[in-house]
């Protein structure tokens, strides 16, 4: 190992260019705190909102304090070396002597949410660099980030989806124009609908529409985040989540006990503020489910993990309702290949309820990344 006294050197990469920059910082703070200093040497690498990579300053804030979101600011300029012989980071500021050892890392933990981090882009960069990393590879990251293609791949494996439409023009090109959603599609989807950026997370850019007259404004809000806009029919039911981890020593993937998100009175839906800023939701961890329901959710989560060719970890989000005959109806909402790791995030809480503590969870993810190495076929 390249760290001091044989420790594993882990580059925790956080921040990024997406609208989920702040949440990535908060997640990274929790991950760094969970890495045992007797076993790991942490290299905190921040990516500023303009794309600059820096070796983060010791006083870098990685928490939401008094409602203020954290942001990557200063630090020593670094870059990931594309040559596999480099094994990590190059210092770009010749005036800063941080020691040549930091140019080599054993594994990267990309705690990045959204575009330029969770969508296959940094995964491709890490593949080129030949550095092992936590999480899914290029394809699974890209496919899971794009809600349209997540739904296509899951449907191809027989997993249930909610009704939806992607805004495209008559030639099939992505077109964030509400007018392309014709009357027949509106009637099929019904109201309410959720208008979403296809490639974003943390409920950023999402609008619940209860009147078609509000559709243009909702599409504009989503298109400001991503030009590909998806309109989803509301799915009645309980909001259930389930975590998935790669199996130990290469075994089959494992699913956590499911959890349920319950909105408090006055909260219409699980938006960004409800997730991170307001005291607006309750979490049942584990969810109050029957044995058959729990099994069905865990089985579907593992199937979704495999259908998208995920690696390392994922969180699968469901709606659990009933069909016309009163039977359970389970619908997959989305798959998140780098779920939140904040202190209140569901992924670590579900695994804690399943018997895997936060430090153990981080250990497993790092061990899996080191065992698997870069994913590109040789």
C-alpha positions in Angstrom: 0.0 0.0 0.0 1.2 3.5 -0.8 0.1 5.2 2.5 2.1 5.7 5.6 2.9 2.6 7.6 1.2 0.4 5.0 -2.1 2.2 5.3 -4.5 2.2 2.3 -4.5 5.6 0.7 -8.0 6.6 -0.2 -8.7 9.7 -2.3 -12.2 10.9 -1.3 -13.4 13.0 -4.2 -16.3 15.4 -3.5 -18.0 18.5 -4.7 -18.2 18.6 -8.5 -19.8 20.6 -11.2 -23.4 19.5 -10.7 -26.3 21.1 -8.8 -25.7 18.5 -6.1 -22.3 19.9 -5.2 -23.2 20.8 -1.6 -24.8 17.4 -0.9 -21.7 15.7 -2.2 -19.6 17.7 0.3 -21.8 16.7 3.2 -21.7 13.0 2.1 -17.9 13.2 1.9 -17.6 14.6 5.4 -19.4 11.6 6.7 -17.3 9.2 4.7 -14.0 10.8 5.7 -15.1 10.6 9.4 -15.9 6.9 9.1 -12.6 5.9 7.6 -10.5 4.4 10.4 -7.3 6.5 10.6 -5.4 3.4 11.8 -6.1 1.7 8.5 -6.6 4.5 6.0 -4.8 7.6 4.9 -7.4 10.0 3.5 -6.5 12.3 0.6 -9.5 14.8 0.4 -9.9 16.0 -3.1 -12.5 18.7 -3.8 -13.8 19.6 -7.2 -15.0 23.2 -7.4 -18.2 24.2 -9.2 -16.1 25.5 -12.1 -14.3 22.1 -12.4 -11.0 22.8 -10.7 -9.6 19.9 -8.7 -7.9 20.8 -5.4 -6.3 19.0 -2.5 -8.8 20.4 0.0 -7.7 22.7 2.8 -7.9 21.3 6.3 -10.6 23.8 7.2 -12.8 22.9 4.3 -16.4 22.9 5.6 -18.2 19.6 4.8 -21.5 20.1 6.7 -24.7 22.2 6.4 -24.4 24.8 9.2 -27.1 27.2 10.1 -28.8 26.5 6.8 -25.6 27.3 4.8 -24.6 24.7 2.2 -20.9 23.8 2.0 -18.8 24.5 -1.2 -15.4 23.6 -2.3 -13.2 26.8 -2.5 -9.5 26.9 -1.9 -6.7 24.3 -1.8 -3.7 23.0 -3.7 -4.4 22.6 -7.4 -4.1 18.9 -8.5 -5.2 16.8 -11.4 -5.8 13.1 -12.0 -3.0 11.6 -14.0 -4.4 9.8 -17.1 -1.3 7.6 -17.4 -1.8 4.4 -15.4 1.8 4.6 -14.4 1.0 7.8 -12.4 -1.3 6.0 -10.0 -3.1 9.1 -8.9 -2.7 12.8 -8.6 -0.3 15.4 -10.0 0.3 18.7 -8.2 -0.3 21.6 -10.6 1.0 24.3 -8.3 4.9 24.1 -8.4 5.0 26.5 -5.4 3.3 24.0 -3.1 5.4 21.1 -1.8 3.0 18.5 -0.5 5.3 15.5 -1.0 5.5 13.1 -3.9 3.7 10.3 -2.0 0.4 12.1 -2.4 0.7 11.6 -6.2 -0.1 8.0 -5.6 -3.4 6.6 -4.3 -4.6 3.0 -3.8 -8.3 3.6 -4.4 -10.7 6.5 -5.2 -14.0 7.0 -3.4 -15.9 9.3 -5.7 -18.6 10.7 -3.4 -20.1 12.7 -6.3 -23.8 13.1 -7.0 -25.3 14.1 -10.4 -23.6 14.9 -13.7 -19.8 14.9 -14.0 -19.6 12.4 -11.2 -22.4 9.9 -11.0 -23.0 9.6 -14.7 -20.0 7.7 -15.9 -17.8 10.7 -16.7 -15.4 10.4 -13.7 -15.6 6.6 -13.9 -14.2 6.8 -17.5 -11.4 9.1 -16.3 -10.6 6.7 -13.5 -10.6 3.8 -15.9 -8.1 5.6 -18.1 -5.9 6.3 -15.0 -6.0 2.6 -14.0 -7.1 3.5 -10.5 -9.6 1.3 -8.6 -12.7 3.1 -7.4 -15.8 2.6 -5.4 -19.1 2.2 -7.2 -20.4 1.3 -10.6 -18.5 1.4 -13.8 -19.0 3.7 -16.8 -22.1 2.0 -18.3 -24.1 1.4 -15.2 -23.3 4.9 -13.9 -24.5 6.5 -17.2 -27.6 4.3 -17.6 -28.7 4.7 -14.0 -28.2 8.5 -14.1 -30.5 8.8 -17.1 -34.1 8.1 -16.0 -35.2 7.3 -19.5 -32.7 4.5 -20.0 -33.0 3.2 -16.4 -36.6 2.6 -17.2 -35.9 0.9 -20.5 -33.3 -1.5 -19.0 -35.4 -2.4 -16.0 -38.5 -2.9 -18.2 -36.4 -5.2 -20.5 -35.8 -7.3 -17.4 -39.4 -7.4 -16.5 -39.2 -5.0 -13.6 -42.3 -2.7 -13.2 -42.2 1.0 -14.2 -44.6 3.9 -13.8 -46.1 5.5 -16.8 -44.0 8.3 -18.3 -43.1 10.2 -21.4 -39.8 11.9 -22.5 -40.3 15.2 -24.3 -39.1 14.6 -27.9 -40.1 16.2 -31.2 -41.7 14.5 -34.2 -38.2 13.3 -35.4 -37.4 11.8 -32.0 -35.0 14.4 -30.9 -34.9 15.7 -27.3 -37.0 18.8 -27.2 -37.8 20.6 -23.9 -41.0 22.1 -25.4 -44.2 21.3 -23.4 -46.2 21.5 -26.7 -44.7 18.1 -27.8 -46.7 16.4 -25.0 -49.9 15.8 -27.0 -53.4 15.5 -25.7 -53.4 11.7 -25.9 -50.3 11.5 -23.8 -51.6 13.9 -21.3 -54.8 11.9 -21.0 -52.8 8.7 -20.6 -50.6 10.1 -17.8 -53.3 12.0 -16.0 -52.8 14.4 -13.2 -50.8 15.0 -11.1 -47.5 14.5 -13.0 -43.9 15.1 -11.9 -41.8 17.0 -14.4 -38.1 16.1 -14.0 -34.7 16.6 -15.5 -33.8 13.2 -16.9 -30.2 13.3 -15.6 -30.2 14.8 -12.1 -30.9 13.9 -8.5 -31.7 15.2 -5.0 -35.1 16.3 -6.4 -33.4 19.3 -8.0 -35.4 20.8 -10.9 -38.5 18.7 -10.2 -42.0 20.2 -10.2 -45.3 18.5 -9.2 -47.9 19.6 -11.7 -51.6 19.5 -10.9 -52.8 21.7 -13.7 -51.6 21.4 -17.3 -51.5 25.2 -17.5 -48.5 24.9 -15.2 -46.6 22.5 -17.5 -44.6 25.2 -19.4 -43.1 26.6 -16.2 -42.3 23.1 -14.9 -40.6 22.1 -18.2 -38.5 25.3 -18.1 -37.4 24.5 -14.5 -36.4 21.0 -15.4 -34.7 22.1 -18.7 -32.6 24.6 -16.8 -30.9 21.5 -15.2 -31.0 19.1 -18.2 -32.4 19.6 -21.7 -33.8 16.1 -21.6 -37.1 16.3 -19.6 -39.2 13.4 -18.5 -42.8 13.6 -17.4 -43.9 10.9 -15.0 -47.4 10.0 -13.9 -47.9 10.1 -10.1 -47.8 6.6 -8.6 -49.9 6.3 -5.5 -48.4 4.3 -2.7 -45.8 4.3 0.1 -42.3 5.5 -0.7 -39.9 2.6 0.0 -36.1 2.4 -0.4 -33.7 -0.5 -0.4 -29.9 -0.6 -0.4 -27.8 -3.0 -2.3 -24.2 -4.0 -1.7 -21.9 -6.1 -3.8 -21.6 -9.5 -2.1 -18.6 -10.3 0.1 -15.7 -11.8 -1.8 -17.4 -11.6 -5.1 -20.6 -13.3 -4.0 -24.1 -12.3 -5.1 -25.4 -8.8 -4.3 -27.0 -8.3 -0.9 -30.1 -6.2 -0.1 -30.7 -4.3 3.1 -33.9 -4.1 5.1 -36.2 -1.6 3.3 -37.0 1.7 4.8 -40.0 4.0 4.3 -40.2 7.8 3.8 -43.2 9.4 5.5 -44.1 13.0 4.8 -45.3 15.1 7.7 -48.5 17.1 7.4 -48.0 20.2 5.3 -45.3 18.6 3.1 -46.6 17.9 -0.4 -43.8 15.7 -1.7 -40.1 14.7 -1.0 -38.4 17.7 -2.6 -34.8 19.1 -1.9 -35.9 21.2 1.1 -37.7 18.3 2.6 -34.7 16.1 2.1 -32.0 18.3 3.5 -33.2 21.6 5.0 -36.5 21.2 6.6 -37.7 18.9 9.4 -40.4 17.7 7.1 -40.2 13.9 7.0 -40.0 10.8 9.2 -38.1 7.7 8.3 -39.2 4.2 9.3 -36.0 2.1 9.4 -36.8 -0.6 8.8 -40.2 -0.1 7.2 -43.3 -1.7 8.7 -43.8 -4.4 6.1 -44.9 -8.0 6.0 -42.4 -10.7 5.3 -43.7 -11.2 1.8 -43.5 -7.5 1.0 -40.0 -7.3 2.4 -38.8 -10.2 0.4 -40.4 -8.9 -2.8 -38.7 -5.5 -2.4 -35.3 -7.0 -1.6 -35.5 -9.4 -4.5 -36.5 -6.6 -6.9 -33.7 -4.4 -5.6 -31.1 -7.1 -6.4 -32.6 -7.7 -9.8 -32.4 -4.0 -10.6 -28.8 -4.0 -9.5 -28.0 -6.8 -11.9 -30.2 -5.5 -14.7 -28.2 -2.2 -14.8 -24.8 -4.0 -14.3 -24.2 -2.1 -11.1 -21.1 -2.6 -9.0 -20.3 -1.9 -5.4 -23.5 -0.3 -4.2 -26.9 1.2 -5.2 -30.1 2.4 -3.7 -33.3 1.3 -5.3 -36.4 3.5 -4.8 -39.9 2.1 -5.0 -43.5 2.9 -4.7 -45.6 0.3 -3.0 -49.3 0.5 -3.7 -52.2 -1.7 -4.6 -53.7 -2.7 -7.9 -57.4 -2.7 -8.9 -57.8 -6.1 -7.2 -56.3 -5.0 -3.9 -53.0 -6.8 -4.4 -49.6 -5.2 -3.8 -48.3 -3.2 -6.7 -44.5 -2.6 -6.6 -43.1 0.0 -9.0 -39.4 1.0 -9.3 -39.0 4.8 -9.3 -35.2 5.1 -9.9 -31.8 3.6 -9.1 -29.1 5.6 -7.5 -25.5 4.3 -8.0 -23.9 6.8 -5.5 -26.6 7.4 -2.9 -26.3 10.0 -0.3 -23.9 9.3 2.6 -25.0 12.3 4.8 -25.8 11.6 8.5 -29.5 11.4 7.6 -29.2 9.5 4.4 -31.3 6.4 4.0 -28.5 4.2 2.5 -26.3 4.0 5.6 -29.3 3.9 7.9 -30.8 1.0 6.1 -27.6 -1.0 6.3 -27.2 -0.1 10.0 -30.6 -1.6 10.6 -29.5 -4.7 8.7 -26.4 -5.0 10.9 -23.7 -3.2 8.9 -22.5 -0.1 10.7 -21.3 3.0 8.9 -17.6 2.2 9.3 -18.2 -1.4 8.2 -20.1 -0.2 5.2 -17.3 2.1 4.1 -14.7 -0.7 4.7 -16.7 -3.1 2.5 -17.0 -0.6 -0.3 -13.2 0.1 -0.3 -12.4 -3.6 -0.1 -14.7 -4.3 -3.0 -13.1 -1.6 -5.1 -9.6 -2.9 -4.3 -10.6 -6.5 -5.1 -12.2 -5.7 -8.4 -9.8 -3.0 -9.7 -10.5 -1.0 -12.8 -13.5 -2.4 -14.7 -12.4 -1.9 -18.4 -12.0 -5.3 -20.1 -8.4 -6.2 -20.7 
